[in-house]
Amino acid sequence: MVQYEYLFKIVIPKPSSIARGICCFATRSRFLADKPARNDNVKNALTKLHHYRQPEARGSSVETKLATSPQTRTKVKSKSHPETGQQSSPAIEERWATVDRYRMRYLCSGTGPALVLVHGLLGYSFSWRHAMPVLAQKATVFAVDMLGVGFSDRPPNLDCRFRAHAERLLRFLDSVSVTSCDLLGTSHGGAVVMMAAALAPERVRSLILVAPVNPWSTHGKGWAPFLTSSSMSWLILRLGPGLQTAHDLMLRRLYGDRSRIRPGTLEGYSAPLRITGAFKYWLDVMGTWSSDLRELESALPRIAHIPTLLLWGDKDAAVSPTSAGELRRQFTDCRVEMFDGVGHLPYEEVPEEFNSLVMAFLSERHQDVS
C-alpha cells in the first residue's frame, strides 16, 4: 500500500483514497483492460484508433473534427461569423510527416511566421485546440504529436532523452521546410524546445515556455527513479489501460481550479491511451530524467540570447513556480507572466488570457524583426 500511495504523491497531496483504488486496479487489471470505455468519444477513439473528435473550443466557431487516416489529409474549413460573415479563424489541416522513417502526425493552420507547439508528457496536439484558432490568425502554426505519443507512430526502442526528442523535432522542421520559427513548449515539451534551441539556436526566433521542466524544480527528481524501478515499471505496464482512471485523476490535479475542466477534456487526453506503447513511452522518458536535466542545464548558456517568455500558473503542482526565477536568470531577454489561481495547464484553464499574452509577445517579436 505504501508504494501505491507514493506513486500518486507526485500529483495528489492526500492520496490515501486514490491509492486504495489503485490497489484494487492491481487485483482487477485484466477486468479493467477488457472493460469498454463508457464515453462515446473515447469508445470511438479506442475502437477505431485513428478517428476522434476534438471538443469545440469555447467561443470558437471552428469545427475540429479530424479524421486521422494515414492515407488522407483532412482539411477543416473555417466557419464565418454568424453576424458579420467574416472568417473567424483559418482552416486546420491534419498532416503527416516522415521522421526517421516513421509517421509523425501534426496539425497545421494559418499563414505567416512559423510557430511550432510542443505538448507535455501527458498531452499531444489536442492540448492546443483552444490556442490554434487564435494563434493561426498571425502565424503558420504547427502542433505536433511527437513520435511515441498521441496518434504518431510508436517506434520500438525509441530514444526518449530530451536531446533525442529535440533532434527529432529539428528533423521534423526539416521535413516541413521550416528554416526558422518561434518555439512554444509546455512542461516536458518546454525542456525539449530549450534543448532544440541549444542544438540549433540560429533556427529559433523566440521561445515561449509554459511551466517548462527545468533543473531548478524539485518535482520529478525523487519520483522518476522510483517509478522506473523494475517493480514499479512492471506494475505500470501490467495495469496498462486500467490506469486510465489514474490518468484522469492526474490531469484533474494539474488544474488550479477543477471547475474549469471543460467538457470533453479528460476524454480527449485519454483517447490515445490504448494504443500499444503509451505507458512504456512515459517510463522511458522518466528513465533518463536526472541525466537529462543535467544536460539541459549545461546547454542553457547557448540559448541565453534568445528572447523568451515564461508562462506559469501560481498553483502549479507539477513544475514548481518558484523555479521560474532561477530559469529567468539564464536568459538576457526574458520576462515571466504568472497566472493567479491557475495550475499546470494555463492554455486549458484560462485560454483567453493565455492566447492574449502569446499573441502580444509574438507581435512584439515579429515587429522587432521586421
Secondary structure, 3 states (H helix, E strand, C coil): CHHHHHHHCCCCCCCHHHHHHHHHHHHCHHHHHHCCCCCHHHHHHHHHCCEEECCCCCCCCCCCEEECCCCCCEEECCCECCCCCCECCCCEEEEEEEECCEEEEEEEECCCCEEEEECCCCCCHHHHCCCHHHHCCCCEEEEECCCCCCCCCCCCCCCCCHHHHHHHHHHHHHHCCCCCEEEEEECHHHHHHHHHHHHCHHHEEEEEEECCCCCCCCCCCCHHHHHCCHHHHHHHHHHHHHHHHHHHHHHHHCCCCHHHCCCCHHHHHHHHHHCCCHHHHHHHHHHCHHHHHHHHHHHHHHHCCCCEEEEEECCCCCCCCCHHHHHHCCCCCEEEEEECCCCCCHHHHCHHHHHHHHHHHHHHHHHHHC
